[in-house]
């Protein structure tokens, strides 16, 4: 064999080896099992849920899960306690945020100028128009909705009693969720910059957590602040306690989305990249702090939230 042919053969073999290594690497990332931190365990609660995203409790019992498909192919599924499933709302485009409120369900669609809607019984009504609304939060009097847009996103506040709608913040970029913690802080995530900001009265909204990889949905409870990272490979579910200590509770997730608390230290996590919902459980004698919320804490939280929003719109 002459030298040019030998060089060509070696080059082809090297290229084939690189392709094979890449395929093995990406397959490993997809199939490598989710890892739980010490003190936690998980199982698959619901499988075969296409692009699982939003989670909420159904008013009549069961769990609601959104399938974040585009172009009218999305839907909201009801998972019954007996294992049966049914579509409660169909024909949606990227249904994302789900929130139980006022005996019904609020949901958003992260596609174009789709409205934020309210499902009560079998009737769906439009609350207000948004543009790529993702995260939702409700305190009983006000409904908050945040848009996932690049540079021109808005944080909306909708008052249930008189349907008054106002813009709390504008010119936001890739803001995916908003939540209120038991200490009264309202927080929102910025996916591209990898930070969590606190909504402040002065409008400056300082960064309180940084260095994250595509933070998306958040949840605050007695354990601390939960954050899911919307990455397609090696994503994490993080827990940040009151002292600011960060724990990776689940790793090697694929595009995790919403987090829903259940009873007895259990949570549901929508893992959209694997079309399923996981159930996370806090093991006994794990050393994690458990502390019931008090009515005083909720009162202080509500008071501080109103102070934050004074002068911030509407």
C-alpha positions as CSV (number, residue, x, y, z in Angstrom):
1,X,0.0,0.0,0.0
2,X,1.5,3.4,-1.0
3,X,1.8,6.3,1.4
4,X,-1.2,8.4,0.3
5,X,-3.6,5.4,0.6
6,X,-2.3,4.5,4.0
7,X,-2.7,8.1,5.2
8,X,-6.3,8.2,3.8
9,X,-7.1,4.9,5.6
10,X,-5.7,6.2,8.9
11,X,-7.6,9.5,8.5
12,X,-10.9,7.6,7.9
13,X,-10.3,5.3,10.9
14,X,-9.6,8.3,13.1
15,X,-12.7,10.1,11.9
16,X,-14.8,6.9,12.5
17,X,-13.3,6.6,16.0
18,X,-14.2,10.2,16.7
19,X,-17.8,9.7,15.5
20,X,-18.1,6.5,17.6
21,X,-16.8,8.3,20.7
22,X,-19.2,11.2,20.2
23,X,-22.2,8.8,19.8
24,X,-21.1,6.9,22.9
25,X,-20.7,10.1,24.9
26,X,-24.1,11.5,24.0
27,X,-25.8,8.1,24.6
28,X,-24.1,8.0,28.0
29,X,-25.5,11.4,28.8
30,X,-29.0,10.4,27.8
31,X,-29.1,7.0,29.4
32,X,-27.0,7.6,32.5
33,X,-29.4,7.3,35.5
34,X,-30.5,10.2,37.6
35,X,-28.4,10.4,40.8
36,X,-29.9,11.4,44.2
37,X,-28.0,13.0,47.0
38,X,-27.6,11.3,50.3
39,X,-30.8,11.4,52.3
40,X,-33.0,11.5,49.2
41,X,-34.4,8.9,46.8
42,X,-36.6,9.0,43.7
43,X,-38.8,6.8,41.5
44,X,-40.7,7.3,38.2
45,X,-44.2,8.5,39.1
46,X,-45.6,8.9,35.6
47,X,-44.0,7.8,32.3
48,X,-44.9,8.6,28.7
49,X,-45.7,12.2,29.3
50,X,-44.5,14.1,26.3
51,X,-42.3,17.0,27.2
52,X,-43.7,17.1,30.8
53,X,-43.5,20.7,32.1
54,X,-46.1,22.2,34.4
55,X,-47.4,20.4,37.5
56,X,-50.4,21.2,39.8
57,X,-52.9,19.5,42.1
58,X,-56.3,19.0,40.5
59,X,-59.1,20.6,42.5
60,X,-61.0,17.3,42.7
61,X,-57.9,15.1,43.4
62,X,-55.1,13.8,41.2
63,X,-52.2,15.6,39.5
64,X,-52.3,17.8,36.5
65,X,-49.3,17.7,34.1
66,X,-48.8,19.8,31.0
67,X,-47.3,18.4,27.8
68,X,-45.3,21.2,26.3
69,X,-45.8,20.5,22.6
70,X,-46.0,23.2,20.0
71,X,-48.5,24.2,17.3
72,X,-51.7,23.1,19.0
73,X,-50.4,19.7,19.9
74,X,-49.9,20.5,23.6
75,X,-52.3,19.4,26.3
76,X,-53.0,19.2,30.0
77,X,-53.4,15.7,31.5
78,X,-55.1,14.6,34.6
79,X,-53.4,11.7,36.4
80,X,-56.1,10.1,38.5
81,X,-55.1,8.4,41.8
82,X,-56.3,5.0,40.3
83,X,-53.8,5.4,37.5
84,X,-56.2,6.5,34.8
85,X,-55.3,9.5,32.6
86,X,-57.4,11.9,30.7
87,X,-56.9,15.1,28.6
88,X,-58.6,17.9,30.4
89,X,-57.5,20.7,27.9
90,X,-56.2,20.0,24.4
91,X,-55.2,22.1,21.4
92,X,-52.6,24.1,23.3
93,X,-49.2,25.5,22.1
94,X,-46.4,25.0,24.6
95,X,-48.5,24.9,27.8
96,X,-46.0,25.5,30.6
97,X,-47.1,27.2,33.8
98,X,-49.8,25.5,35.8
99,X,-51.2,26.8,39.1
100,X,-54.2,25.7,41.3
101,X,-56.2,28.8,42.3
102,X,-59.7,29.7,43.3
103,X,-61.0,26.2,42.9
104,X,-59.7,25.9,39.3
105,X,-56.5,25.9,37.3
106,X,-54.5,28.8,35.8
107,X,-52.3,27.9,32.9
108,X,-50.0,29.7,30.5
109,X,-48.8,29.0,26.9
110,X,-45.3,29.9,26.1
111,X,-46.0,30.5,22.4
112,X,-46.6,33.9,20.8
113,X,-49.4,36.0,22.2
114,X,-51.4,33.2,23.8
115,X,-53.5,34.2,26.8
116,X,-53.2,33.2,30.5
117,X,-56.3,31.1,31.0
118,X,-58.5,29.8,33.8
119,X,-60.0,26.3,33.8
120,X,-62.9,25.8,36.2
121,X,-64.8,22.6,35.8
122,X,-64.8,22.0,32.0
123,X,-65.0,25.7,31.1
124,X,-61.8,27.6,30.0
125,X,-61.9,31.4,30.1
126,X,-59.2,34.0,29.2
127,X,-57.8,36.1,32.0
128,X,-55.5,38.3,30.1
129,X,-53.2,38.3,27.1
130,X,-49.5,37.8,27.4
131,X,-46.6,36.9,25.2
132,X,-44.7,33.7,25.9
133,X,-45.8,33.6,29.5
134,X,-44.2,30.8,31.5
135,X,-44.0,31.2,35.3
136,X,-47.1,31.8,37.5
137,X,-47.6,32.7,41.1
138,X,-50.8,33.4,43.1
139,X,-51.2,34.7,46.7
140,X,-55.0,34.6,46.7
141,X,-55.6,38.2,45.8
142,X,-53.1,38.7,43.0
143,X,-51.9,36.5,40.2
144,X,-48.4,37.1,38.8
145,X,-47.2,35.9,35.4
146,X,-43.8,36.3,33.9
147,X,-42.8,36.2,30.2
148,X,-39.9,34.3,28.8
149,X,-38.8,36.7,26.1
150,X,-35.3,38.0,25.2
151,X,-34.9,41.6,26.3
152,X,-38.6,42.6,26.3
153,X,-40.2,40.3,28.8
154,X,-42.7,41.6,31.4
155,X,-43.9,40.6,34.9
156,X,-47.7,41.0,35.1
157,X,-49.9,41.4,38.1
158,X,-53.6,40.6,37.8
159,X,-56.1,41.4,40.6
160,X,-58.8,38.8,40.8
161,X,-61.4,41.0,42.4
162,X,-61.7,43.7,39.7
163,X,-59.6,42.1,36.9
164,X,-57.1,45.0,37.0
165,X,-53.9,44.2,35.1
166,X,-50.6,46.0,35.6
167,X,-47.0,45.6,34.6
168,X,-44.7,45.3,37.6
169,X,-41.5,44.9,35.5
170,X,-40.6,45.2,31.9
171,X,-37.5,44.8,29.7
172,X,-36.8,41.5,31.3
173,X,-34.8,38.8,29.4
174,X,-35.4,35.0,29.6
175,X,-37.2,35.3,32.9
176,X,-38.8,31.9,33.4
177,X,-40.4,31.7,36.8
178,X,-41.4,33.7,39.9
179,X,-42.1,32.6,43.4
180,X,-42.5,34.0,47.0
181,X,-40.6,32.5,49.9
182,X,-41.7,32.1,53.5
183,X,-39.4,35.0,54.5
184,X,-41.3,37.3,52.3
185,X,-38.9,37.6,49.4
186,X,-40.2,37.4,45.8
187,X,-37.7,35.8,43.5
188,X,-37.5,35.4,39.7
189,X,-35.1,33.4,37.5
190,X,-33.1,34.6,34.5
191,X,-32.2,31.6,32.4
192,X,-29.5,32.9,30.1
193,X,-27.5,34.8,32.8
194,X,-27.8,31.9,35.3
195,X,-29.0,34.0,38.2
196,X,-31.9,34.4,40.6
197,X,-33.0,38.0,41.4
198,X,-35.0,39.4,44.3
199,X,-37.9,41.7,43.4
200,X,-37.3,44.9,45.3
201,X,-39.2,48.1,45.8
202,X,-36.4,50.3,44.4
203,X,-36.6,48.4,41.1
204,X,-32.9,47.3,41.2
205,X,-33.7,43.6,41.8
206,X,-30.3,42.4,43.1
207,X,-28.8,39.0,42.2
208,X,-29.2,36.7,45.2
209,X,-27.9,33.5,43.6
210,X,-25.5,33.2,40.6
211,X,-23.5,30.7,38.7
212,X,-26.4,28.5,37.8
213,X,-26.9,26.6,34.5
214,X,-30.1,27.7,32.9
215,X,-32.3,28.1,36.0
216,X,-36.0,27.7,35.3
217,X,-38.7,26.7,37.7
218,X,-38.4,27.5,41.5
219,X,-40.2,26.5,44.6
220,X,-39.8,27.8,48.2
221,X,-40.8,25.7,51.2
222,X,-39.5,24.9,54.7
223,X,-36.5,23.1,53.2
224,X,-35.4,26.2,51.3
225,X,-35.4,27.3,47.7
226,X,-35.6,24.6,45.1
227,X,-34.3,25.4,41.6
228,X,-34.4,23.2,38.5
229,X,-32.0,23.7,35.6
230,X,-33.4,23.5,32.1
231,X,-30.4,21.9,30.5
232,X,-30.6,19.0,28.0
233,X,-27.7,17.1,29.6
234,X,-26.5,16.7,33.2
235,X,-29.1,19.2,34.6
236,X,-29.6,19.5,38.4
237,X,-32.3,20.0,40.9
238,X,-30.8,22.3,43.5
239,X,-31.8,23.2,47.1
240,X,-30.5,26.4,48.7
241,X,-31.1,26.6,52.5
242,X,-31.6,29.6,54.7
243,X,-27.8,29.9,55.2
244,X,-27.2,30.0,51.4
245,X,-25.7,26.5,51.3
246,X,-26.4,24.8,48.0
247,X,-27.1,21.1,47.7
248,X,-27.5,19.1,44.4
249,X,-30.4,16.9,45.3
250,X,-30.7,15.3,41.9
251,X,-28.2,15.3,39.1
252,X,-28.0,13.9,35.5
253,X,-31.5,15.1,34.8
254,X,-32.6,16.0,31.3
255,X,-34.5,19.3,31.0
256,X,-36.3,19.2,34.4
257,X,-39.1,21.7,34.8
258,X,-41.7,22.3,37.5
259,X,-41.5,21.1,41.1
260,X,-44.6,20.3,43.1
261,X,-44.6,19.6,46.8
262,X,-46.6,16.6,48.1
263,X,-47.0,15.3,51.7
264,X,-44.4,13.8,54.0
265,X,-41.3,15.2,52.4
266,X,-42.2,14.2,48.8
267,X,-42.0,16.2,45.6
268,X,-42.9,15.7,42.0
269,X,-40.4,16.8,39.3
270,X,-41.3,17.1,35.6
271,X,-38.4,15.8,33.5
272,X,-39.4,17.0,30.1
273,X,-36.3,15.7,28.4
274,X,-37.2,12.1,29.2
275,X,-41.0,12.5,28.9
276,X,-41.7,11.6,32.5
277,X,-42.5,12.8,36.1
278,X,-40.3,11.8,39.0
279,X,-41.3,11.5,42.6
280,X,-38.5,12.7,45.0
281,X,-38.6,11.5,48.6
282,X,-36.9,12.8,51.7
283,X,-35.5,9.8,53.7
284,X,-35.9,9.5,57.4
285,X,-32.9,10.5,59.7
286,X,-31.3,12.4,56.9
287,X,-30.4,15.5,58.8
288,X,-32.4,17.9,56.7
289,X,-34.4,20.5,58.6
290,X,-38.2,20.3,58.7
291,X,-40.0,23.3,60.0
292,X,-43.8,23.9,59.7
293,X,-44.9,27.3,58.4
294,X,-46.6,29.6,60.8
295,X,-49.5,32.0,60.1
296,X,-47.2,34.8,61.4
297,X,-44.7,34.0,58.7
298,X,-47.3,34.1,56.0
299,X,-48.6,37.5,57.3
300,X,-45.1,39.0,57.3
301,X,-44.6,37.6,53.8
302,X,-47.8,39.2,52.4
303,X,-47.0,42.5,54.1
304,X,-43.4,42.6,52.7
305,X,-44.7,41.6,49.2
306,X,-47.0,44.6,49.1
307,X,-44.1,46.9,50.2
308,X,-42.0,45.5,47.4
309,X,-44.6,46.1,44.8
310,X,-45.5,49.7,45.8
311,X,-44.6,52.0,43.0
312,X,-43.5,49.1,40.8
313,X,-46.5,49.3,38.6
314,X,-50.3,49.5,38.8
